[in-house]
Amino acid sequence: MSRKVQCVLLGTEADGLDRPPYPGELGKRIFDHVSKQAWQQWMRHQTMLINEYRLTPFEPKARSFLEQEMEKFLFGGGSEKPPDFRE
């Protein structure tokens, strides 16, 4: 039986993550309040950000940017797409 959370992004009760996907307090907050489906939406958005901005995720500046965007996407009303992004 899967764990259920009240997902802050979807606004409904949904299957929760199996473990915290990120270290520290932010990871615990995600684990407690973000569903698997919402996390997958973030992962797709993160991939788009990495590709469009040509980020190198192991660089501290890129990690910091992605962490800020993750918080905005999941808890703060959304993360903006790059200005020149075309779907």
Contact map, one row per residue, 1 for C-alpha under 8 A:
111000000000000000000000000000000000000000000000000000000000000000000000000000000000000
111100000000001100000000000000000000000000000000000000000000000000000000000000000000000
111110000000001111000000000000000000000000000000000000000000000000000000000000000000000
011111000000111100000000000000000010000000000000000000000000000000000000000000000000000
001111100000111100000000000000011110000000000000000000000000000000000000000000000000000
000111110011110000000000000000001110000000000000000000000000000000000000000000000000000
000011111111110000000000000000001110010000000000000000000000000000000000000000000000000
000001111111000000000000000000001100000000000000000000000000000000000000011000000000000
000000111110000000000000000000000100010000000000000000000000000000000000011000000000000
000000111111000000000000000000000000010000000000000000000000000000000000000000000000000
000001111111100000000000000000000000000000000000000000000000000000000000000000000000000
000001110111110000000000000000000000000000000000000000000000000000000000000000000000000
000111100011111000000000000000000000000000000000000000000000000000000000000000000000000
000111100001111100000000000000000011100000000000000000000000000000000000000000000000000
011110000000111110000000000000000011100000000000000000000000000000000000000000000000000
011110000000011111000000000000111111000000000000000000000000000000000000000000000000000
001000000000001111111000000000100111000000000000000000000000000000000000000000000000000
001000000000000111110000000000000000000000000000000000000000000000000000000000000000000
000000000000000011111000000000100000000000000000000000000000000000000000000000000000000
000000000000000011111110001101100000000000000000000000000000000000000000000000000000000
000000000000000010111110001001100000000000000000000000000000000000000000000000000000000
000000000000000000011111011101000000000000000000000000000000000000000000000000000000000
000000000000000000011111111100000000000000000000000000000000000000000000000000000000000
000000000000000000000111111100000000000000000000000000000000000000000000000000000000000
000000000000000000000011111110000000000000000000000000000000000000000000000000000000000
000000000000000000000111111111000000000000000000000000000000000000000000000000000000000
000000000000000000011111111111100000000000000000000000000000000000000000000000000000000
000000000000000000010111111111110000000000000000000000000000000000000000000000000000000
000000000000000000000000111111111100000000000000000000000000000000000000000000000000000
000000000000000000011100011111111100000000000000000000000000000000000000000000000000000
000000000000000110111000001111111110000000000000000000000000000000000000000000000000000
000010000000000100000000000111111100000000000000000000000000000000000000000000000000000
000011110000000100000000000011111110000000000000000000000000000000000000000000000000000
000011111000000110000000000011111111011000000000000000000000000000000000010000000000000
000111100000011110000000000000101111111000000000000000000000000000000000000000000000000
000000000000011110000000000000000111111100000000000000000000000000000000000000000000000
000000000000011000000000000000000011111110000000000000000000000000000000000000000000000
000000101100000000000000000000000111111111000000000000000000000000000000010000000000000
000000000000000000000000000000000111111111100000000000000000000000000000000000000000000
000000000000000000000000000000000001111111110000000000000000000000000000000000000000000
000000000000000000000000000000000000111111111000000000000000000000000000000000000000000
000000000000000000000000000000000000011111111100000000000000000000000100110000000000000
000000000000000000000000000000000000001111111110000000000000000000000000000000000000000
000000000000000000000000000000000000000111111111000000000000000000000000000000000000000
000000000000000000000000000000000000000011111111100000000000000000000000000000000000000
000000000000000000000000000000000000000001111111110000000000000001000100000000000000000
000000000000000000000000000000000000000000111111111000000000000000000000000000000000000
000000000000000000000000000000000000000000011111111100000000000000000000000000000000000
000000000000000000000000000000000000000000001111111111100000000000000000000000001100000
000000000000000000000000000000000000000000000111111111111000000000000000000000000000000
000000000000000000000000000000000000000000000011111111100000000000000000000000000000000
000000000000000000000000000000000000000000000001111111100000000000000000000000000100100
000000000000000000000000000000000000000000000000111111100000000000000000000000000100000
000000000000000000000000000000000000000000000000111111110000000000000000000000000000000
000000000000000000000000000000000000000000000000111111111000010000000000000000000000000
000000000000000000000000000000000000000000000000010001111110010000000000000000000000000
000000000000000000000000000000000000000000000000010000111111011000000000000000000000000
000000000000000000000000000000000000000000000000000000011111011000000000000000000000000
000000000000000000000000000000000000000000000000000000011111111000000000000000000000000
000000000000000000000000000000000000000000000000000000001111111100000000000000000000000
000000000000000000000000000000000000000000000000000000000011111110000000000000000000000
000000000000000000000000000000000000000000000000000000111111111111000000000000000000000
000000000000000000000000000000000000000000000000000000001111111111100000000000000000000
000000000000000000000000000000000000000000000000000000000001111111110000000000000000000
000000000000000000000000000000000000000000000000000000000000111111111000000000000000000
000000000000000000000000000000000000000000000100000000000000011111111100000000000000000
000000000000000000000000000000000000000000000000000000000000001111111110000000000000000
000000000000000000000000000000000000000000000000000000000000000111111111000000000000000
000000000000000000000000000000000000000000000000000000000000000011111111100000100000000
000000000000000000000000000000000000000001000100000000000000000001111111110000100000000
000000000000000000000000000000000000000000000000000000000000000000111111111100000000000
000000000000000000000000000000000000000000000000000000000000000000011111111111100000000
000000000000000000000000000000000000000001000000000000000000000000001111111111100000000
000000011000000000000000000000000100010001000000000000000000000000000111111111000000000
000000011000000000000000000000000000000000000000000000000000000000000011111111000000000
000000000000000000000000000000000000000000000000000000000000000000000011111111000000000
000000000000000000000000000000000000000000000000000000000000000000000001111111100000000
000000000000000000000000000000000000000000000000000000000000000000000001111111110000000
000000000000000000000000000000000000000000000000000000000000000000001101100011111000000
000000000000000000000000000000000000000000000000000000000000000000000000000001111100000
000000000000000000000000000000000000000000000000100000000000000000000000000000111110100
000000000000000000000000000000000000000000000000100110000000000000000000000000011111100
000000000000000000000000000000000000000000000000000000000000000000000000000000001111100
000000000000000000000000000000000000000000000000000000000000000000000000000000000111110
000000000000000000000000000000000000000000000000000100000000000000000000000000001111111
000000000000000000000000000000000000000000000000000000000000000000000000000000000001111
000000000000000000000000000000000000000000000000000000000000000000000000000000000000111
